[in-house]
Amino acid sequence: MALTLSNLLFLGAIVCICQHELDAINEGEWRFFFQHISVSDKTAYRIFTALHVLMFAAFFLWYPLQLFQIFVDVFLIFHAGLHYALRNNPHIGFDNAFSWVWILGGAVFGGLHLLTILM
C-alpha cells in the first residue's frame, strides 16, 4: 500500500476503530449486546472479544479493496452516531474524552477518506 493521503486517512480510521475496540473491552461493552441474553458475564466477555478476531482478520485481508474501504468509512460514521445516540445507556461506558477520541477519530478519518476516494 503506497503512502498516499487517501491510504494514510484509511489507516487512521483503522487505527481508531481498533483502539476503540480495545477500549470497548475495557469498558465492558459486551454488557450492552448481551443484556437480554442469559449468559454469564464471563461468557459474554469471551464471545464479544473472540468476535473481534473476525473484524481484525477482515481488516488484514480486505484493506486494499475500495468497496471494503467505503463500507468501513460509512460504518465508522454511522458507528459514531450510534454511540452518540446511546451515550446515556447504562450499559455503554464511553463517558470520557479518551474513549470519544477513538470513536470520533474513526468517523473523522473515515469521512475524510471517503471524500478522497469519491472525489
C-alpha positions in Angstrom: 0.0 0.0 0.0 1.5 3.3 -1.1 1.8 6.2 1.3 -0.9 8.4 -0.3 -3.1 10.8 1.6 -6.1 8.5 1.0 -4.2 5.5 2.4 -3.0 7.4 5.4 -6.5 8.6 6.2 -7.8 5.0 5.9 -5.0 3.8 8.1 -6.0 6.5 10.7 -9.6 5.2 10.5 -8.5 1.6 11.1 -6.2 2.5 13.9 -9.0 4.5 15.6 -11.6 1.6 15.4 -9.0 -0.9 16.6 -8.2 1.2 19.6 -11.9 1.8 20.2 -12.5 -1.9 20.3 -9.7 -2.4 22.8 -11.3 0.3 24.9 -14.7 -1.4 24.4 -13.3 -4.5 26.0 -12.0 -2.4 28.9 -15.4 -0.6 29.2 -17.4 -3.8 29.2 -19.3 -3.0 26.1 -20.4 -6.7 25.8 -22.9 -6.0 28.6 -24.9 -3.8 26.1 -25.0 -6.6 23.5 -25.7 -9.4 26.0 -28.1 -7.6 28.3 -31.1 -9.6 27.1 -29.3 -12.9 26.7 -28.9 -15.4 29.5 -25.2 -16.0 29.6 -22.7 -15.3 32.3 -20.7 -12.0 32.2 -17.5 -14.1 31.6 -19.0 -15.9 28.7 -20.4 -12.7 27.2 -16.9 -11.1 27.5 -15.3 -14.1 25.8 -17.8 -14.2 22.9 -17.5 -10.4 22.4 -13.7 -10.5 22.5 -13.4 -13.5 20.2 -15.7 -12.0 17.6 -13.1 -9.2 17.2 -10.8 -11.7 15.7 -13.1 -11.8 12.6 -13.1 -8.0 12.4 -9.3 -7.7 12.6 -8.9 -10.5 10.1 -11.2 -8.6 7.7 -9.0 -5.5 8.0 -5.9 -7.5 7.2 -7.5 -9.4 4.3 -9.6 -6.8 2.6 -8.0 -3.4 3.4 -6.8 -2.9 -0.3 -10.4 -3.3 -1.7 -12.0 0.0 -2.3 -15.5 -1.4 -1.7 -14.4 -2.6 1.7 -12.8 0.8 2.5 -16.1 2.5 1.6 -18.0 0.1 3.8 -15.6 0.8 6.8 -15.8 4.5 6.2 -19.6 4.6 6.2 -19.7 2.2 9.2 -17.4 4.4 11.2 -19.6 7.5 10.6 -22.8 5.5 11.5 -21.0 4.0 14.5 -20.1 7.4 15.9 -23.8 8.4 15.5 -24.9 5.3 17.3 -22.6 5.9 20.2 -23.8 9.5 20.5 -27.5 8.3 20.4 -26.7 5.6 23.1 -24.5 7.8 25.2 -26.9 7.7 28.2 -27.5 3.9 28.1 -26.3 2.4 31.4 -24.6 -0.4 29.5 -22.5 1.9 27.4 -19.5 3.2 29.4 -17.8 5.6 27.0 -18.3 8.7 29.1 -14.7 10.1 28.9 -12.6 12.0 26.4 -10.2 9.2 25.9 -13.0 6.9 24.5 -14.5 9.6 22.4 -11.2 10.4 20.7 -11.3 7.0 19.2 -15.0 6.9 18.3 -15.0 10.4 16.7 -11.5 10.0 15.3 -12.6 6.9 13.4 -15.6 8.8 12.0 -13.5 11.9 11.0 -10.7 9.8 9.4 -13.4 7.6 7.7 -15.3 10.6 6.4 -12.2 12.3 5.1 -11.0 9.1 3.5 -14.4 8.7 1.9 -14.2 12.2 0.4 -10.7 11.4 -1.1 -11.9 8.3 -2.9 -15.2 9.6 -4.1 -13.9 12.9 -5.4 
